Amino acid sequence: MIDRLCIVGIGLIGGSVARAARTRSLCREIVAVDQDVRALQRAEELGVIDWGLDETAEAAKGAEAVVIAAPVGRIEGIFEALKPVWSKRAFYTDVGSTKGSVVQAAERVFGRVPDNFVPAHPIAGRELSGVNAAVADLFADKRVILTPLATTDVRVLEQVRKFWQMLGAEVHDMGVAHHDHVLAATSHLPHIIAYALTHMLGRKDEKDEIFQYAAGGFKDFTRIASSDPGVWADICVANRSEILGFLHQFEAELQGFGQVLESGDREKMHEYFSEAKMARQRFLDQFKGKT
């Protein structure tokens, strides 16, 4: 059992880590740090944490496990704050949606990535944000990707792996660059598309009342456009080169379909839709129950 778990950033993910850890009796004490004092107060009121602080170093001092659950744009500043109290007796992990930027931030602050820091990314979330949305089962049967480096302490890697498994997750290892490439396609690009479509129709809605007549499919497709804008701005900046590559591919895909549509060739359209439907079914068959 962990004596003290420190969570840096008590929003949806950080709060869910705390709730899961408490529900599964993984630690004796949970302390959190956040720039938003109201979030800390709310977390205490809800019983998500035992107590909260607004100073990162003070909160992390003496902790056996530290989970950095802040937006990737803040990671470097958090490393700077943790540096004076960084302990070889603790393990450190994060939840960032990009891993290359996190590794680079660690290298800038410490000169090298500490061997007791294991970058991680839980593939779990909700369109809601904040500690009020935190749930104990957010990671249950979900994937968590670890991106250890060649210098990562094997013992610490196993500690972090067990930690996420005890939260209910299925843990996988992946290279840093490969993670950012894969997630650009499967997570970052879809969010951008949802934001872009909603942004476009939002401008039209003032005169065309489009949203008033939108069906359930529109609601389902654009659900992720309700995600935290600040978090996603940070993700896009951090992984922009990978995202841009897929964005250009998607533009070409749309143009290609536009040409088929313009031609009015029903058979080609049917074939196109059928191929896409089969591709999605392969995804559902392979990853049934996983997100």
N, C-alpha and C positions, 0 to 999 in steps of 0.2 A: 504493500500500500504506500502511496505517495503521501508524505507528511504535508507538504504545501505545494499546491498547484497555482501558478501565476498565469493569468490570462491577460494579454496586452490587447485591449480592444474588446469591449463587451457588447457587441452588436449581435446580429443573428447567429453568425458562426461561433464567435467566442462564447456567447450565452448558451448556445446549444452544446458546446464542449463542456461547459460548466454543469449544465443540467444532466447531461449524460454521465459525466464523471460522478456526480453526486448520487444519481439514481442507481448506478452500478457499484457504488461504494469503493471508488478507486483512490480516494484521497481523504485525508482528515480535515484539511482546510483549503478553501479556495479564496484567493485574493485576486482582485482585478484592478487594472489601471486603464483609465480612459480620459481623453481630453474633455469629454462631456460629463460634467459633474452630475447632471440630471440622470444620465444613463446609469451611472454608478449607484445613485440613490435608488433608482427604480429596480436595479438588479438586486440590491439589498432587500428592498421591500418585497420582492417576489421570492426571495430565498434562493436566488440563483447563485449568489456568492455570499461568503461570510462577511467580507468587508472590502471596501474599495479605496484606492488612493489615486491622486492625480500626478504622482511622481513615479516614473517607470523604474528607476534604480531602486527606490525604496520598496516598491512592491515586489520586485524580483529578488531582492536580497534574501538569501536563505531558502529560496524555493528549490525544490528538487526537480521540478518540471516547469518549463516556460513555453507557453503556446502564444505565438505572435499572430493575432487574429485581426490585424488592421489592414486597410487598403494597401496595395503594393507600392503606391506612391509615398507612403509614410515609412516604409521598411527601413530605409537608410538612417533616418532620424532615430528610429527605435534602436537600431544597432548601436548608434552613437551613445544613446542613453544607457544601454545595457553594458556597454564595454567596461566601465569601471567596476561593475559587480559581477561580471561574467564568471561563472564558477565551473571548474572542471568536474565537480561532483554532481552537476545537474545535466539534464538533457534539454535541448531546445529544438523546437520545430515551428513551422508556420502553416498558414492555410492559403497562401497567395495563389491566384489563378495564373500567374506567370512565374516561371522559375529562373529563367536566365537573368532577369532584372534583379531578383532576390540574391542570387549568387554573386552578381557583380557588385551589389551594394555591400555585401559582407566582405568582399575582397577589398573594396575601397576603405572600409572602416577598420578592418582587422589586419589587412595586408594579405590575408588568405582566409578561406572559409574555415572557421573553427571546426575541429574534428568531432565535436559533440553537438553540432547543429545539423539536423536532417531536414532539408526542404521537403515540404509536403503540400498536397492539394487534394482536399476532399471534394469529390464530384457529387456534391449535395448542396441543396439550397432551396430557397423559396423566393417568390417575387416580392415578398414582404421583407422589411428590414427592421433592425433595432432589436433590443433585448426582449421587447414584448412579444416578438415573433419566435423567440427561441423555444425549441422543443427538445425533449430528451432523446427522441428516436430519430433525429435528423440524419444520423449516419448509419442507422441500422440497415444492413444489407446493401449499403452503397459502397462504391469504390473510393479508396483513398490512394493516390499515387505518391510514392516516395521517390525522390530523385537524388539518391546519395552520390557522393563524389568518390574518387579513388582514395582520397585522404580521410574519408569518414570512418570513425571508430566503429568497428563491427559490433562491439558490445552495445554501443549507444544506438546503432541502427536497429538492433533487435529490441531494445527497450522502447524505441519510438514505434516500431512495428506492432509490438504487443499493446502499447497504449492505444493506438487507433483500433486495433482488433477488439480490445476490451470496450471500446465505445460502440462496437457493433459493426464496424466497417470491414470490408474485404480489401486487403492491402496488396498493391502491386508496385513493382519497381520499374522505373523508366529513366532513360537519360534526360538530362536537362533540356537539350536542344530538341530532342524528339518530342518531349512533353509540350513545349511551346508550339511546335509545328502541328501536332495532333489537336491540341485544344483551340488553336486558331481556327481550324476547320469545323470542329464539332461544337464549340461553345461561343467563341468570340465572334465569328462571322454571323451565326444565327441571331445573336443579340443585336448586332448592327443592322441586320436586315429588318428585324422587328421594330427597332427604333426608327429606321428610315421610312418604312411603310407608314407607321403611325404618325410620324412627323409630316409626311407628304399629305396624308388624308386629313390630318388635323388642320392644315391650312385651308383645304377645300371645304371642310365641314361647316365653316362659317356661312357659306352661301349654298352649299349643296345638301346639307343635313345627312351626310353619309353615315355618321356614327349612329344616328337615330334608327337606321334600318340595317345596321350591321348584324349578321347572323352569328351563331355560336362559333363557327369556324374562325371568324375574325378575332373573336375574343380569345380562343385557344391559341391561335397563331401569334398574337401580339402580347400574350400574357407576360413574356419576359421583358417587354418594354416598360413594365412597372418596376423593374429592378433599380437599385440605387444608382443614380446618374454619376455621382462622384466616384463610386467604385469602378464603374465601367469606363469612365474617362481615364482613370489611372491604368486600367488593364490595356486599353487601346494604345495608350502612349508607350507602355512598357513592352508591348508585343507588336508594335506597328509594322515592322518589316514582314513578319509572318502573315499578319492579317491582310496587309496590302496585296501580298501575292495571291491569296485566296479571293480577295475582293475583285482583283482583275480577272481571275478565272470565272467568277460568278457573273461579272459584267459580260464577258464573252458568251457565257451560257445563255443569258437573257437575250442577247443580240441574236444568237443562233435560233432560239425558239421564236423570237420575233419575226425572223425571216420565214420560218415554217408557217406561222400564223398569217403572215401577210400573203403567202401563197395560197392559203385556204386549203391546204392538203390535209384532209381529215385523217387519212391513213397514217401519215407521218406523225401527226399529233397523237393519235391513238397509240402508236408504237412508243413515242417519247414518254407518255404518261404511264404506259404499261411497264416500261423499263424502270422508271422511278418507283412505281408501286412495288415491283419485285425487289428492288434494292432496299426499300424500307422494310419489307417483310423479312429479308435476310437479316437485317439489323435486329428486328424484333425477335426472331428465332434464336439469334446468337446471344442476345443480351436481355432475354426475358427476365423481368423483375429487377433489372439494374438500370441506374441512371448515372 
